[in-house]
């Protein structure tokens, strides 16, 4: 099944990710596995560790028993949009 939503929590160590969807006021909890793929809007692979809360995504999932398992996450915006750039200013005295 496919859905869209915004990541609310992502805990890599516990293999849990939650999304808030347009139809659900409360975040919905899903599980991910090492087979879960993450891609940018162009379909390029993205590391799972790059996921952050407040990222809008499309995702696919399957129901395995009583758990919903994410199979694929597609970012709505390029990963470069989320990377924070750090600038350093150096001041020299004459």
C-alpha positions as a Markdown table, in Angstrom:
| # | Residue | x | y | z |
|---|---|---|---|---|
| 1 | Unk | 0.0 | 0.0 | 0.0 |
| 2 | Unk | 1.1 | 3.6 | -0.7 |
| 3 | Unk | 0.7 | 6.7 | 1.4 |
| 4 | Unk | 2.1 | 10.2 | 1.9 |
| 5 | Unk | 2.9 | 11.9 | 5.2 |
| 6 | Unk | 5.5 | 13.7 | 7.2 |
| 7 | Unk | 8.0 | 11.9 | 9.4 |
| 8 | Unk | 7.3 | 12.6 | 13.1 |
| 9 | Unk | 9.8 | 10.3 | 14.7 |
| 10 | Unk | 12.7 | 8.2 | 13.4 |
| 11 | Unk | 14.6 | 5.9 | 15.7 |
| 12 | Unk | 17.3 | 3.9 | 13.8 |
| 13 | Unk | 18.2 | 1.8 | 16.8 |
| 14 | Unk | 14.7 | 0.6 | 17.3 |
| 15 | Unk | 13.7 | 0.2 | 13.6 |
| 16 | Unk | 10.6 | 2.4 | 14.2 |
| 17 | Unk | 9.4 | 5.3 | 12.1 |
| 18 | Unk | 6.2 | 7.3 | 12.6 |
| 19 | Unk | 4.4 | 9.4 | 10.0 |
| 20 | Unk | 1.6 | 11.9 | 10.3 |
| 21 | Unk | -0.7 | 11.7 | 7.3 |
| 22 | Unk | -3.3 | 14.1 | 6.0 |
| 23 | Unk | -6.1 | 11.7 | 7.1 |
| 24 | Unk | -4.7 | 10.9 | 10.6 |
| 25 | Unk | -4.3 | 13.5 | 13.4 |
| 26 | Unk | -2.1 | 11.1 | 15.4 |
| 27 | Unk | 1.2 | 9.8 | 14.0 |
| 28 | Unk | 1.1 | 6.2 | 12.7 |
| 29 | Unk | 3.9 | 3.8 | 13.7 |
| 30 | Unk | 5.6 | 1.6 | 11.2 |
| 31 | Unk | 8.6 | -0.6 | 11.2 |
| 32 | Unk | 11.5 | -0.7 | 8.8 |
| 33 | Unk | 14.0 | -3.4 | 8.0 |
| 34 | Unk | 17.4 | -3.6 | 6.3 |
| 35 | Unk | 15.5 | -4.2 | 3.1 |
| 36 | Unk | 13.7 | -0.9 | 3.4 |
| 37 | Unk | 14.9 | 1.5 | 0.7 |
| 38 | Unk | 15.1 | 5.3 | 0.8 |
| 39 | Unk | 15.3 | 7.4 | -2.4 |
| 40 | Unk | 15.2 | 11.0 | -3.4 |
| 41 | Unk | 12.6 | 12.4 | -5.9 |
| 42 | Unk | 14.8 | 11.3 | -8.8 |
| 43 | Unk | 15.1 | 7.8 | -7.5 |
| 44 | Unk | 18.7 | 8.0 | -6.3 |
| 45 | Unk | 19.5 | 6.0 | -3.1 |
| 46 | Unk | 19.7 | 7.9 | 0.1 |
| 47 | Unk | 21.1 | 6.6 | 3.4 |
| 48 | Unk | 18.4 | 5.8 | 6.0 |
| 49 | Unk | 20.4 | 7.8 | 8.5 |
| 50 | Unk | 19.6 | 11.0 | 6.5 |
| 51 | Unk | 15.9 | 10.8 | 7.5 |
| 52 | Unk | 14.7 | 13.5 | 9.9 |
| 53 | Unk | 11.4 | 14.6 | 11.5 |
| 54 | Unk | 9.4 | 17.0 | 9.5 |
| 55 | Unk | 10.4 | 15.6 | 6.1 |
| 56 | Unk | 7.5 | 15.1 | 3.8 |
| 57 | Unk | 7.6 | 11.7 | 2.1 |
| 58 | Unk | 5.7 | 9.1 | 0.1 |
| 59 | Unk | 6.0 | 5.6 | 1.4 |
| 60 | Unk | 5.1 | 2.0 | 0.6 |
| 61 | Unk | 4.3 | -0.5 | 3.2 |
| 62 | Unk | 3.0 | -4.1 | 3.7 |
| 63 | Unk | 1.2 | -5.6 | 6.6 |
| 64 | Unk | 3.1 | -8.4 | 8.3 |
| 65 | Unk | 1.0 | -9.9 | 11.0 |
| 66 | Unk | 0.0 | -7.0 | 13.3 |
| 67 | Unk | 2.9 | -4.8 | 12.1 |
| 68 | Unk | 3.1 | -2.4 | 9.2 |
| 69 | Unk | 6.5 | -2.6 | 7.6 |
| 70 | Unk | 7.9 | 0.1 | 5.3 |
| 71 | Unk | 9.3 | -1.2 | 2.1 |
| 72 | Unk | 10.2 | 2.1 | 0.4 |
| 73 | Unk | 10.5 | 5.8 | 1.4 |
| 74 | Unk | 10.6 | 8.5 | -1.3 |
| 75 | Unk | 11.6 | 12.0 | -0.2 |
| 76 | Unk | 9.4 | 14.7 | -1.6 |
| 77 | Unk | 12.4 | 17.1 | -1.8 |
| 78 | Unk | 16.0 | 16.5 | -2.7 |
| 79 | Unk | 18.3 | 15.6 | 0.2 |
| 80 | Unk | 20.3 | 18.7 | -0.5 |
| 81 | Unk | 17.3 | 20.7 | 0.6 |
| 82 | Unk | 17.6 | 19.3 | 4.1 |
| 83 | Unk | 21.4 | 19.4 | 4.5 |
| 84 | Unk | 22.5 | 22.2 | 6.8 |
| 85 | Unk | 25.3 | 24.2 | 5.4 |
| 86 | Unk | 27.9 | 25.5 | 7.8 |
| 87 | Unk | 29.8 | 28.6 | 7.1 |
| 88 | Unk | 32.8 | 29.9 | 8.9 |
| 89 | Unk | 33.8 | 33.5 | 9.0 |
| 90 | Unk | 37.4 | 34.4 | 9.8 |
| 91 | Unk | 38.3 | 37.9 | 10.9 |
| 92 | Unk | 41.9 | 39.0 | 10.8 |
| 93 | Unk | 43.2 | 42.1 | 12.6 |
| 94 | Unk | 45.5 | 44.5 | 10.7 |
